[in-house]
Amino acid sequence: MAEQERFRVFATSRIGDAAENLLRARGYDLEVFQGPEAPPKKLIIEKVKSGIDGLITTLRDPIDAEVFAAGKGRLKVVAQIAVGFDNINRADANKYKIPFTNTADVLTEATAEFAFFMMGMLARKMWQSERLVREQRWPSWHPFLPFLGDEVTGKTIAIIGTGRIGLAMIKKCSGFDMNILCYDPAYQNHEYINAIQELMDLRHARGIQKEKTWIKYVEFEDALRGADYVSLHVPLLREGEADKPTYHLINANTLKLMKPTAYLVNTSRGPVVDEKALAKALKEQVIAGAALDVFEKEPLPPDSPLLDPEIADRCRLFHHFASGAQITRLDVDPDKGMAGRCVQGLIDVLEGNYGGDPTKMPYVVNKEAFAQSDS
């Protein structure tokens, strides 16, 4: 890379040695905030003002007009190492004509896999079992004491949101002979659901599974009422952003629709669940349990009602870790890893790939800001 093309980039977080070295090998002047905590917004603004070409961000970083204004005339791209971009003000990015990228797709299977494991760990009471052993409180083997878990095989799950991750979750659940209720507020993928039903029928016909199973789209309330497990896979949409917002989709009223023996799993976005209402529902045994990997505020505040010791045996909490697997997070192949997709999105913009047209760049989110006007 010629000296005049040497791009300056600031990353608000480590993205892995391989990805960072890839950028440096291309001649990029890369500075990385070592963390693990997020840098203060003031520092991000200072770095942008100093004259960087690219900014690598995470969900922790508030990126808005203040940041874009600081980079006016120099900042060319914000590359987010996450599928979500709730932290980036899209309208502000469009106003300043700054493309931002994300890392969708590559974390699909890892996130669905983790959601399935969360469900199993919660239902089969694995945490309680290990605690008995570690605390030396396991008296002797007994066929049903001190507690029994709930099976996953043969039960009914509601998949709320049938985008990429929801569909991947469906695929995994079908392998455990589960009946599947589907709900999506925006789009129904009937072709995929029909294909899953064909596989279910074939498995039964060939004797691979004993009982017939089914999958179908239903209304949201019917999904909650009919499910033994409810797994959330919707984007965060607030009032005014969509006809069917998902903010606090799970609340005091909707929790009451669920069976008292049902379990809730959330790997989507924290604010999709009203945490106060959920904690109350767990305490009053409105539902049997919940497992969450995302929260309304992250990291989870010490005064969160979800940390109440009274519900600890029914509430599993994880540190936004669903996509936290080696290949998914660190691989430099943009078809495999978030790090690879993040740096490729950055490179596409800075090096003018796809003819320098952001609307043709696969990882640019806000393509509408660069669409040619018909007038």
C-alpha positions as CSV (number, residue, x, y, z in Angstrom):
1,M,0.0,0.0,0.0
2,A,1.4,3.4,-1.0
3,E,2.2,5.8,1.8
4,Q,-0.6,8.2,0.7
5,E,-3.0,5.3,1.1
6,R,-2.0,4.4,4.7
7,F,-5.2,4.4,6.6
8,R,-5.5,5.2,10.3
9,V,-8.0,3.0,12.2
10,F,-9.0,3.0,15.9
11,A,-10.6,-0.1,17.4
12,T,-12.6,0.3,20.6
13,S,-11.9,-3.4,21.5
14,R,-9.5,-6.3,20.7
15,I,-10.8,-8.2,17.7
16,G,-8.1,-11.0,17.8
17,D,-4.4,-11.2,16.8
18,A,-5.1,-12.6,13.4
19,A,-7.5,-9.9,12.3
20,E,-5.5,-7.1,13.8
21,N,-2.3,-8.4,12.1
22,L,-4.2,-8.7,8.8
23,L,-4.9,-5.0,8.8
24,R,-1.3,-4.1,9.8
25,A,0.0,-6.4,7.1
26,R,-2.0,-4.3,4.6
27,G,-0.2,-1.2,5.9
28,Y,-2.9,0.1,8.1
29,D,-2.0,2.2,11.1
30,L,-4.1,0.4,13.7
31,E,-4.6,1.5,17.3
32,V,-6.5,-0.8,19.6
33,F,-8.1,0.0,23.0
34,Q,-7.0,-2.9,25.1
35,G,-9.9,-3.0,27.6
36,P,-11.5,-5.3,28.6
37,E,-13.8,-2.4,29.6
38,A,-15.2,-0.1,26.9
39,P,-13.4,3.2,26.3
40,P,-15.3,6.3,27.4
41,K,-17.1,8.1,24.7
42,K,-14.9,11.1,25.2
43,L,-11.9,9.0,24.2
44,I,-13.6,7.8,21.1
45,I,-14.4,11.3,20.0
46,E,-10.8,12.4,20.7
47,K,-9.5,9.6,18.5
48,V,-12.0,10.4,15.7
49,K,-11.1,14.1,15.9
50,S,-7.4,13.2,15.6
51,G,-8.0,12.1,12.0
52,I,-8.9,8.5,11.7
53,D,-10.2,6.9,8.5
54,G,-12.0,3.9,10.1
55,L,-13.5,3.2,13.5
56,I,-14.1,-0.4,14.7
57,T,-16.8,-0.6,17.3
58,T,-18.8,-2.9,19.6
59,L,-22.3,-2.8,20.9
60,R,-21.0,-1.0,24.0
61,D,-20.0,2.1,22.1
62,P,-22.5,4.9,21.6
63,I,-22.0,6.1,18.0
64,D,-24.1,9.2,17.1
65,A,-23.9,12.7,15.6
66,E,-21.3,13.8,18.2
67,V,-18.9,11.1,16.9
68,F,-19.7,11.6,13.2
69,A,-19.3,15.4,13.5
70,A,-15.9,14.9,15.1
71,G,-14.8,12.9,12.1
72,K,-16.3,15.2,9.4
73,G,-14.1,15.3,6.4
74,R,-12.0,12.3,7.4
75,L,-14.0,9.4,9.0
76,K,-15.0,7.1,6.2
77,V,-16.5,4.0,7.9
78,V,-17.6,2.5,11.2
79,A,-17.1,-1.3,11.3
80,Q,-19.2,-3.0,14.0
81,I,-18.0,-6.4,15.3
82,A,-21.6,-7.6,16.1
83,V,-24.7,-8.5,14.2
84,G,-26.7,-5.9,16.1
85,F,-26.2,-2.1,15.8
86,D,-28.5,-0.7,18.4
87,N,-25.6,1.5,19.6
88,I,-25.2,3.3,16.2
89,N,-27.6,6.1,15.4
90,R,-28.6,5.2,11.8
91,A,-30.2,8.6,11.0
92,D,-27.0,10.4,12.2
93,A,-24.8,8.0,10.1
94,N,-27.0,8.7,7.1
95,K,-26.9,12.5,7.7
96,Y,-23.1,12.5,7.7
97,K,-22.9,10.0,4.9
98,I,-20.8,7.5,6.9
99,P,-21.4,3.8,6.0
100,F,-21.4,1.4,8.9
101,T,-21.0,-2.4,8.6
102,N,-22.0,-5.3,10.8
103,T,-21.1,-9.0,11.0
104,A,-24.4,-10.8,10.4
105,D,-24.7,-14.5,9.3
106,V,-21.4,-15.9,10.7
107,L,-22.8,-16.1,14.2
108,T,-26.1,-17.7,13.2
109,E,-25.3,-21.3,14.1
110,A,-23.2,-20.5,17.2
111,T,-26.0,-18.4,18.7
112,A,-28.7,-21.0,17.9
113,E,-26.5,-23.7,19.3
114,F,-26.0,-21.7,22.5
115,A,-29.7,-21.0,22.9
116,F,-30.4,-24.7,22.6
117,F,-27.8,-25.5,25.2
118,M,-29.2,-22.8,27.5
119,M,-32.6,-24.4,27.2
120,G,-31.3,-27.9,28.0
121,M,-29.2,-26.7,30.9
122,L,-32.1,-24.8,32.4
123,A,-34.6,-27.6,32.0
124,R,-32.5,-30.5,33.1
125,K,-31.3,-28.5,36.2
126,M,-27.6,-29.0,35.4
127,W,-26.5,-26.0,37.5
128,Q,-28.4,-27.4,40.6
129,S,-26.9,-30.8,40.0
130,E,-23.3,-29.6,39.8
131,R,-23.8,-27.4,42.8
132,L,-24.9,-30.4,44.8
133,V,-21.7,-32.2,43.9
134,R,-19.3,-29.3,44.4
135,E,-20.8,-28.4,47.8
136,Q,-20.8,-32.0,48.9
137,R,-24.5,-32.0,49.5
138,W,-25.3,-35.0,47.3
139,P,-26.5,-37.6,49.9
140,S,-26.8,-40.7,47.8
141,W,-28.3,-41.8,44.5
142,H,-32.1,-41.9,44.4
143,P,-34.5,-42.3,41.5
144,F,-36.1,-38.9,41.9
145,L,-34.7,-37.0,44.8
146,P,-33.6,-34.2,45.5
147,F,-35.2,-32.9,42.2
148,L,-36.0,-33.9,38.6
149,G,-35.5,-31.9,35.4
150,D,-37.7,-31.6,32.4
151,E,-37.0,-33.3,29.1
152,V,-36.6,-31.4,25.9
153,T,-37.2,-34.3,23.5
154,G,-40.8,-34.5,22.4
155,K,-41.9,-31.2,23.9
156,T,-43.2,-28.1,22.2
157,I,-41.1,-25.0,21.6
158,A,-42.2,-21.6,20.4
159,I,-39.7,-19.9,18.2
160,I,-40.4,-16.1,18.4
161,G,-38.7,-14.6,15.3
162,T,-37.9,-16.7,12.3
163,G,-34.9,-14.9,10.9
164,R,-31.5,-16.5,10.4
165,I,-31.0,-17.5,14.0
166,G,-34.6,-18.5,14.6
167,L,-34.5,-20.8,11.6
168,A,-31.2,-22.3,12.8
169,M,-32.8,-23.0,16.2
170,I,-35.7,-24.7,14.4
171,K,-33.3,-27.0,12.6
172,K,-31.7,-28.0,15.9
173,C,-35.0,-28.5,17.7
174,S,-36.4,-30.7,15.0
175,G,-33.5,-33.1,15.6
176,F,-34.8,-33.5,19.2
177,D,-38.2,-34.5,18.0
178,M,-39.8,-31.3,19.2
179,N,-43.1,-29.8,18.0
180,I,-42.5,-26.3,16.9
181,L,-44.7,-23.2,17.0
182,C,-43.4,-20.3,15.0
183,Y,-44.2,-16.6,15.2
184,D,-42.6,-13.7,13.3
185,P,-44.0,-10.1,13.4
186,A,-42.6,-9.3,10.0
187,Y,-42.0,-12.3,7.7
188,Q,-43.0,-15.9,7.5
189,N,-40.7,-18.3,5.8
190,H,-43.2,-21.0,4.8
191,E,-40.8,-22.7,2.3
192,Y,-38.3,-23.4,5.2
193,I,-41.1,-24.5,7.6
194,N,-42.6,-26.9,4.9
195,A,-39.1,-28.4,4.4
196,I,-38.7,-29.0,8.1
197,Q,-42.2,-30.7,8.1
198,E,-41.1,-32.9,5.2
199,L,-38.0,-34.0,7.2
200,M,-40.1,-34.6,10.3
201,D,-42.5,-36.8,8.3
202,L,-39.6,-38.7,6.8
203,R,-37.9,-39.3,10.1
204,H,-41.2,-40.8,11.4
205,A,-41.8,-42.9,8.3
206,R,-38.3,-44.4,8.5
207,G,-38.6,-45.2,12.2
208,I,-36.0,-42.6,13.3
209,Q,-38.5,-41.0,15.6
210,K,-41.4,-42.8,17.3
211,E,-44.0,-40.1,17.4
212,K,-45.1,-37.8,14.6
213,T,-44.1,-34.1,15.1
214,W,-45.2,-30.9,13.5
215,I,-44.2,-27.3,12.8
216,K,-46.5,-24.4,12.0
217,Y,-46.9,-20.6,12.1
218,V,-49.3,-19.3,14.7
219,E,-50.2,-16.0,16.3
220,F,-48.0,-14.7,19.1
221,E,-50.4,-15.4,22.0
222,D,-51.1,-18.9,20.7
223,A,-47.3,-19.6,20.6
224,L,-46.9,-18.6,24.2
225,R,-49.9,-20.5,25.4
226,G,-49.0,-23.7,23.6
227,A,-45.2,-23.9,24.3
228,D,-43.2,-25.8,26.9
229,Y,-40.2,-23.6,25.9
230,V,-40.2,-20.1,24.4
231,S,-37.0,-19.0,22.6
232,L,-36.7,-15.3,21.5
233,H,-35.0,-14.4,18.2
234,V,-36.4,-11.0,17.3
235,P,-34.6,-7.7,16.6
236,L,-35.2,-4.9,19.1
237,L,-37.8,-2.6,17.7
238,R,-39.2,0.3,19.8
239,E,-42.5,2.1,19.5
240,G,-42.5,4.1,16.3
241,E,-39.9,2.0,14.6
242,A,-42.3,-0.8,13.4
243,D,-45.9,-1.7,13.3
244,K,-45.2,-4.5,15.8
245,P,-42.5,-3.3,18.2
246,T,-40.6,-5.9,20.2
247,Y,-39.5,-3.7,23.2
248,H,-40.8,-5.5,26.3
249,L,-42.5,-8.0,24.1
250,I,-42.2,-10.3,27.1
251,N,-43.9,-8.5,30.0
252,A,-46.2,-9.1,32.9
253,N,-49.2,-9.8,30.6
254,T,-47.5,-12.0,28.1
255,L,-45.7,-14.0,30.8
256,K,-49.1,-14.9,32.2
257,L,-50.1,-16.5,28.9
258,M,-47.3,-19.0,29.3
259,K,-47.7,-22.4,31.0
260,P,-46.6,-22.4,34.7
261,T,-44.3,-25.3,33.6
262,A,-42.8,-23.4,30.7
263,Y,-39.3,-21.9,30.3
264,L,-38.1,-18.7,28.6
265,V,-34.8,-18.4,26.7
266,N,-33.5,-15.0,25.4
267,T,-30.5,-14.7,23.1
268,S,-32.0,-11.8,21.1
269,R,-31.8,-8.4,22.7
270,G,-32.1,-7.6,26.4
271,P,-34.9,-5.0,26.2
272,V,-37.2,-7.5,24.5
273,V,-37.8,-8.8,28.0
274,D,-39.2,-6.7,30.9
275,E,-36.7,-7.9,33.5
276,K,-38.7,-6.7,36.5
277,A,-41.8,-8.5,35.3
278,L,-39.7,-11.6,34.6
279,A,-38.2,-11.6,38.0
280,K,-41.6,-11.2,39.6
281,A,-43.0,-14.0,37.4
282,L,-40.2,-16.3,38.5
283,K,-40.7,-15.5,42.2
284,E,-44.4,-16.1,42.0
285,Q,-43.9,-19.2,39.8
286,V,-45.9,-17.9,36.9
287,I,-43.4,-19.7,34.7
288,A,-40.9,-22.5,35.6
289,G,-37.7,-20.8,34.7
290,A,-35.7,-18.5,32.4
291,A,-32.2,-18.4,30.8
292,L,-30.9,-15.1,29.5
293,D,-27.7,-14.2,27.6
294,V,-28.7,-10.5,27.0
295,F,-30.0,-7.8,29.4
296,E,-31.6,-4.4,29.4
297,K,-28.4,-3.0,30.8
298,E,-25.0,-4.6,30.2
299,P,-23.1,-5.6,32.2
300,L,-26.0,-6.7,34.5
301,P,-26.2,-4.1,37.4
302,P,-25.7,-5.4,40.9
303,D,-29.2,-4.3,41.9
304,S,-30.9,-6.3,39.0
305,P,-34.0,-8.2,40.2
306,L,-32.7,-11.1,38.2
307,L,-29.9,-11.6,40.8
308,D,-32.4,-12.2,43.6
309,P,-31.1,-15.3,45.4
310,E,-34.8,-16.4,45.8
311,I,-35.0,-17.2,42.0
312,A,-31.4,-18.4,41.5
313,D,-32.5,-22.0,41.0
314,R,-34.8,-21.0,38.2
315,C,-32.8,-18.3,36.4
316,R,-29.7,-18.9,34.4
317,L,-27.7,-15.8,33.5
318,F,-24.8,-15.6,30.9
319,H,-22.5,-12.7,29.8
320,H,-23.8,-12.1,26.2
321,F,-21.8,-15.1,25.2
322,A,-24.0,-16.9,22.6
323,S,-21.7,-16.2,19.7
324,G,-18.6,-16.6,21.9
325,A,-16.9,-19.5,20.0
326,Q,-13.4,-19.6,18.6
327,I,-14.2,-19.8,14.9
328,T,-17.3,-17.5,15.0
329,R,-15.5,-14.7,16.9
330,L,-11.9,-14.9,15.6
331,D,-11.6,-16.5,12.2
332,V,-10.3,-14.0,9.6
333,D,-12.4,-15.7,6.8
334,P,-15.4,-13.3,6.4
335,D,-17.6,-16.3,5.7
336,K,-16.7,-17.9,9.0
337,G,-15.7,-15.3,11.6
338,M,-17.0,-12.0,13.0
339,A,-13.4,-10.6,13.1
340,G,-12.9,-11.5,9.4
341,R,-16.2,-10.0,8.4
342,C,-15.6,-6.9,10.4
343,V,-12.2,-6.1,8.8
344,Q,-13.5,-7.0,5.4
345,G,-16.3,-4.5,5.8
346,L,-13.7,-1.9,6.8
347,I,-11.4,-2.8,3.9
348,D,-14.2,-2.7,1.3
349,V,-15.0,0.9,2.2
350,L,-11.5,2.2,2.7
351,E,-10.0,0.6,-0.3
352,G,-13.0,1.3,-2.6
353,N,-14.0,-2.2,-3.4
354,Y,-17.1,-2.8,-5.5
355,G,-16.3,0.3,-7.5
356,G,-16.4,2.4,-4.3
357,D,-20.2,2.0,-4.2
358,P,-21.4,1.3,-0.6
359,T,-24.8,0.0,-1.9
360,K,-22.9,-2.9,-3.5
361,M,-20.8,-3.7,-0.5
362,P,-22.3,-6.8,1.3
363,Y,-21.6,-5.8,4.9
364,V,-22.7,-2.1,4.7
365,V,-26.0,-1.8,6.7
366,N,-27.2,1.7,5.8
367,K,-27.1,1.4,2.0
368,E,-30.1,3.7,1.8
369,A,-27.9,6.7,2.5
370,F,-25.9,6.2,-0.7
371,A,-28.7,5.1,-3.1
372,Q,-28.9,7.3,-6.2
373,S,-31.9,9.6,-6.4
374,D,-34.3,9.1,-9.4
375,S,-34.6,12.8,-9.8
